[in-house]
């Protein structure tokens, strides 16, 4: 059978662990054909980001349109968009972007900024209202809301507050521990009517480079296959948990290593 198609609009990671590279690996692992539009070239490895070179907005749009004009894209995931101009350009294309999963990548795990400061406003004003689901981690949720999130109850409140900005659903990820979560990684999903907590044991280890990219891409893959939102999110969380556990003892690089996207360690 012809596989469904998903498109990632994101930055490239030269070390292969995050960004477009992680997205395409995730799509492939979940039996979805992946297409890509690259928004920025980064020089990075497991220890940090050394340089970022944004792609001109006209070329980002040209990449997206070339894919949409030819392939039957069933879901779209955005990652690092880098500039306010690219954020607004993607928002302007949103009517052509089915099941738009927005991962608001702002800062790398190393602390390097991956988004211009003025682009944060563009996310709130232009892109989030067009999203099927937005998947911020706790830090990104704090930036978008101008709030502090230190407890599970504040994480729940953040999911509802982000929902008021216009996306059809919000998943506030709990990869960074909050008070009340215990030894579990708790993701909070708000669909506008119901709040759902997805829990999994926290995987020990530092090999978590590309976790957020992979989760958002796995959600997009599920939506591309025709899964409902809750099923797509639950399956994506389970996939990332397996990938984290599989790569936990790898020795790839001297910093935060990548995930086991293909189950090589199982």
C-alpha positions in Angstrom: 0.0 0.0 0.0 1.1 3.6 -0.6 2.2 5.1 2.7 0.7 8.3 4.1 2.8 11.4 3.8 3.8 13.8 6.6 5.8 17.0 6.1 8.3 18.5 8.6 9.1 22.2 8.5 12.1 22.6 10.7 15.8 23.2 11.1 18.5 20.8 10.3 20.7 19.3 13.0 24.2 18.5 11.7 24.7 15.8 14.4 21.5 14.0 13.3 19.8 13.7 16.7 17.2 16.4 16.5 15.4 18.7 14.0 14.6 17.5 10.5 16.8 14.5 10.9 14.9 13.3 14.0 11.6 14.0 12.3 12.4 12.0 9.2 13.7 9.1 11.3 10.5 9.1 13.4 8.3 9.2 10.3 10.1 6.3 8.8 10.0 4.3 12.1 6.3 4.7 12.2 5.8 3.8 8.5 5.0 7.3 7.2 6.7 8.8 4.2 8.5 11.9 5.3 9.0 15.1 3.3 10.8 18.2 4.6 11.2 22.0 4.3 14.4 23.2 6.0 14.1 26.6 7.8 17.6 26.9 9.2 21.0 25.1 9.0 22.6 24.6 12.4 26.2 23.6 13.2 25.7 21.5 16.4 26.5 18.3 18.1 25.6 16.6 21.3 27.3 19.3 23.4 25.7 22.3 21.9 24.9 24.6 19.0 27.8 26.5 17.4 26.1 28.4 14.6 22.7 29.0 13.1 22.1 30.0 9.5 18.4 30.8 8.8 17.1 30.0 5.3 15.5 32.9 3.4 11.8 33.0 4.0 11.0 32.8 0.2 13.0 29.6 -0.1 11.2 28.1 2.9 7.9 28.8 1.3 9.1 27.5 -2.0 10.1 24.2 -0.4 6.7 23.8 1.3 4.7 24.7 -1.8 6.8 22.3 -3.9 5.8 19.4 -1.6 2.2 20.4 -1.3 1.8 20.8 -5.0 2.9 17.2 -5.7 2.4 15.0 -2.6 -0.8 14.1 -0.7 0.4 15.5 2.6 -1.8 14.2 5.5 -0.1 16.0 8.4 2.5 18.7 9.0 4.9 19.2 11.9 6.7 22.4 12.5 9.9 22.6 14.6 12.6 25.3 14.6 11.2 28.2 12.5 14.0 30.6 13.6 12.6 34.0 12.5 9.3 35.9 12.9 9.1 36.1 9.1 9.2 32.3 8.7 6.6 31.9 11.6 4.2 34.3 9.8 4.9 32.7 6.4 4.0 29.2 7.7 0.9 30.7 9.4 -0.1 32.2 6.0 0.1 28.7 4.5 -1.9 27.0 7.3 -5.0 26.5 5.2 -3.0 24.1 3.1 -1.3 22.4 6.1 -3.6 19.5 7.4 -3.3 18.4 11.0 -0.8 21.1 11.8 1.4 20.0 14.8 3.3 23.0 16.1 6.3 22.3 18.3 7.4 25.9 19.4 11.1 25.3 19.4 12.7 28.3 21.1 15.8 27.2 23.0 18.1 24.1 22.6 18.6 21.9 25.6 22.1 23.3 25.8 20.6 26.8 26.3 21.3 28.1 22.8 18.5 30.3 21.5 16.9 28.9 18.3 14.3 31.6 17.8 14.5 35.3 17.5 12.8 37.1 20.4 10.3 38.9 18.2 9.2 35.6 16.7 7.7 34.6 20.1 5.0 37.2 19.5 4.4 35.9 16.0 3.8 32.4 17.4 1.1 33.7 19.7 -0.5 36.1 17.2 -0.3 34.1 14.0 0.6 30.4 14.3 -0.9 29.0 17.4 -4.4 29.9 16.4 -3.9 27.8 13.2 -2.6 24.7 15.0 -4.4 21.4 15.4 -2.1 20.8 18.4 0.7 22.7 20.0 3.4 20.8 22.0 5.5 23.1 24.2 7.7 21.8 26.9 7.5 23.6 30.3 10.1 26.3 29.4 8.3 27.1 26.1 4.9 27.2 27.8 6.3 29.6 30.3 7.7 31.9 27.5 4.5 31.8 25.6 2.4 32.6 28.6 4.8 34.8 30.6 4.1 32.6 33.6 6.0 30.3 35.9 5.3 26.5 35.9 6.7 24.6 38.8 3.8 22.2 39.8 1.6 19.7 38.1 -1.4 21.9 38.8 0.3 24.9 37.1 1.1 22.6 34.2 -2.6 21.8 33.9 -3.5 25.6 34.1 -0.9 26.3 31.4 -2.5 23.8 29.0 -5.9 25.5 29.4 -4.4 29.0 29.1 -2.5 28.1 25.9 -5.8 26.6 24.6 -7.3 30.1 24.9 -4.8 31.3 22.4 -6.6 29.4 19.6 -5.1 26.0 18.9 -7.6 23.1 18.8 -5.5 21.2 21.4 -2.5 21.7 23.6 0.0 19.2 25.0 2.2 20.6 27.7 5.1 18.2 28.0 6.5 17.1 31.3 9.9 15.9 30.4 11.3 18.4 33.0 10.1 17.4 36.4 7.5 19.4 38.3 6.3 19.1 41.9 3.5 16.6 42.1 4.7 14.4 39.2 6.8 12.0 41.3 9.0 9.7 39.3 6.8 10.0 36.2 7.0 12.1 33.1 3.5 13.6 33.0 2.2 15.2 29.8 -1.0 17.2 30.0 -3.3 17.2 27.0 -6.2 19.8 26.7 -8.6 19.5 23.8 -10.8 22.4 24.6 -13.2 20.3 26.6 -11.3 17.7 28.5 -8.0 17.5 30.4 -6.0 14.2 30.0 -2.8 13.3 31.8 -0.5 10.9 30.0 2.0 9.3 32.4 5.1 7.1 31.9 8.1 6.2 34.1 10.9 8.8 33.8 13.8 7.2 31.9 17.1 7.8 33.6 20.1 9.0 31.6 21.3 12.0 29.5 20.6 10.7 26.0 17.5 12.8 25.3 18.7 15.0 22.4 15.7 15.4 20.0 13.0 14.1 22.4 10.6 17.0 21.7 11.1 16.9 18.0 10.5 13.1 17.9 7.3 13.4 20.1 5.8 16.0 17.8 6.7 14.1 14.7 5.3 10.9 16.1 2.0 12.7 16.8 2.0 14.0 13.2 2.7 10.5 12.0 -0.3 9.1 13.9 -2.6 11.9 12.5 -1.3 11.2 9.0 -2.3 7.6 9.4 -5.8 8.6 10.4 -5.6 8.2 14.2 -7.6 10.4 16.5 -5.8 13.0 18.5 -5.8 11.1 21.8 -4.7 7.9 20.2 -2.0 9.7 18.2 -0.6 11.5 21.3 -0.7 8.3 23.5 1.1 6.3 20.8 3.7 9.0 20.3 4.5 9.2 24.0 4.9 5.4 24.1 7.2 5.5 21.0 9.4 8.2 22.6 9.6 6.3 25.9 10.8 3.2 24.0 13.3 5.3 22.0 14.6 6.9 25.2 15.0 3.6 26.9 16.7 2.0 23.9 19.3 4.7 23.6 19.9 5.3 27.3 23.2 3.5 27.4 24.5 4.5 24.0 27.8 6.4 23.8 27.3 8.6 20.8 29.0 12.0 21.5 30.2 13.6 24.7 27.0 15.4 25.6 23.3 14.6 25.4 23.1 11.7 22.9 20.3 10.8 20.6 17.3 8.4 20.9 17.0 4.9 19.5 14.4 5.8 16.8 14.4 2.4 15.1 14.5 0.1 18.1 18.0 -1.2 17.4 18.5 -1.9 21.1 15.4 -4.0 21.6 
